Amino acid sequence: MLRAWLLRVTANVARNLLRTRRRTAARDEAFAMEMSRTAAAVVPDDDLARQAAIAKAQRALSKLKEPLRSCLMLRNEGLSYREIAAALSIKESSVGSLVARARTRFMKIYTRNG
């Protein structure tokens, strides 16, 4: 009886973990595609245009409040949600929503300033 229960709990936890990873990968891929589409619309051919785009992104980032800015930057550096939560001393369950919110606000600010 206990063995069956442990197997069922383990299977459910594993299934939830896989589902979470798939959703995270899908969100990351969608964000990367959106960023590349936005960047492709304004392809900088010279160094001056590239510097202007970098400055625009930095201004947009500076307008994000903490911990949204830090979550977004750490996620784009490749850190996992667990690592971000540990680095910022926040709940791991909050990191996903903070990253999603930061991406949405960053894109609004970035496209509005363009």
N, C-alpha and C positions, 0 to 999 in steps of 0.2 A: 504494500500500500504506500509506504513512504517512498520507495524507489520509483514507483509510477508517478507520484506527485512531483518528485525532484526532476524526473525526466521531462514532465510536461512544463514545469516552470523554466527549466533550462532551454527547452525548445522555444517557448514563448519569448524569453529574453533574447535569444539569438535571432529570432524572426524580427523582433522590434529593432534590434541593432542594425540588421541588414536593411530594413525599411528606412531607418533614419539615415544611414549612409547613402542609400540611393537618392533620397530626397535632397540631402546636402549636396551630392554631386550634381544633381539636376539644377539646383539653384545656382551653384558655382558656375556651371557651364552656361546657363542663361545669362548670368551677369557678365561673364567673359565675352559672350557673343554680343551683348548690348554695348559693352565698352568698345569692342572692335568695330562694331557698326558705326558707333559715334565717332571713333577715331578715323575710320575709313571715309566718313563724310568730310572730314577736315584733314586730308593727308598733307602733312608738312613736308615740303620739298627742300626747304632750306633750314639752316640752323636757327634763324630768327623766329620762324614760325613754330619750330619745335620748342624753343624756349618760352614762347608765348603760351603754348598749350600746357606746358609744365607749370607755368605761373598761374594759369587759370585753374588747373587742378589743385594746386596748393592753396589758392584762395578759397575754393570750394571746400576743401578739407578743413581749413581753419574756421569755417563757419559752422562746422559740426560740433556739437557739444560732446563732452566726455560723458560716459564711456563709449559713445557711438564711434567717435573718431579712432580711438585706440582699438576697439574691436575690429573695425574695418581694416585698419592698417595691419594688425597682427594676423588677421585671416588672410589677407593678400600676401603676407610673408610666408604663408603655408602652415601656420600653427593650427593645431586641432582645437576644437571647442574646449576640451579639458585643459589644454595648455593655456589658452586665452583666459579661462576662468581662474586658473592658478595665478597667472601673471597679474591680473587685475583685481584679484580678491573678490570675485563676484560668483554667483551661482552658475554652475555649468548649464543648467536648464534655461538660463536667461540669455546665454551667449547667442544662440541661434536667432532669437527675435531681435536682439540688439544689432547683429550683423545685417539682417534683412532690413531693418528700419534705417540703418546707416546707409546701406546701398541705395535705398529709395530716395532718401533725403539728399545724398550726394549727387545722384543723377538729376534731381530737380534743380538743385543749386547750380550744377555744372552746365546744364542745358539752358537754364534761365540767364546765366551770365554770358552766354555766347551770343 
